[in-house]
């Protein structure tokens, strides 16, 4: 019986090792594929002669690049299951500047975020939200201007509650009754969905530029064993 149990344990360990190897290979290929998609999008945008096409490709680039960076960070921190939020947000900002800045518009994105650890899913969702809000600012905030500033600020902790603020120094809301957060656009639908899925509350102020603030409720303590 002891010999049989030893053999079963050996087979189990080999099976687990094979599974871990397959998962590592899968994640490696996924990361490579995401990086390749980003590169292809950038190449297509570079060779496009139409402003509208470049705009759409730029939006797609920020979304896929955010996912690619989040995937990379999650694999790097797989044992902890968390992501350093500042790393992800700085990468999202850099990708957006690369995607949208050109000879006719130069926007500086300033990220203020402590190197706090966040659950992987929440970090990815926050990264996607920030990417969409930055994209909206590029599209609407700097009409008839050649430069601007977007500030991204994340404060608090998941345990005490997080506050995300994305604001620009653009034209703001020319119509005081406008409610951009109710827009049916893909970007705003994604922002609303990700906010509500993470128990967030969204407010918009368009008096001086556009400021979007999202507060996330504290993460509940895990149940006691």
Buried (B, 14 or more C-beta within 10 A) or exposed (E): EEEEEEEEEEEEEEEEEEEEEEEEEEBEEBBEEBBEBBEEBBEBBEEBEEEEEBBBBBBBBBBBBBBBBBBBBBBEBEEEEBBBBBBBBBBBBBBBBEBBBEEEEBBEBEBEBEEBBBBBBBBBBBBBBBBBBBBBBBBBBBEEBEEBBBBBBBBBBBEEBBBBBBBBBBBBBEEEEEEBEEBEEEBBEBBBEBBEEBEBEBEBBBEEBBBBBBBBEEBEEEEEE
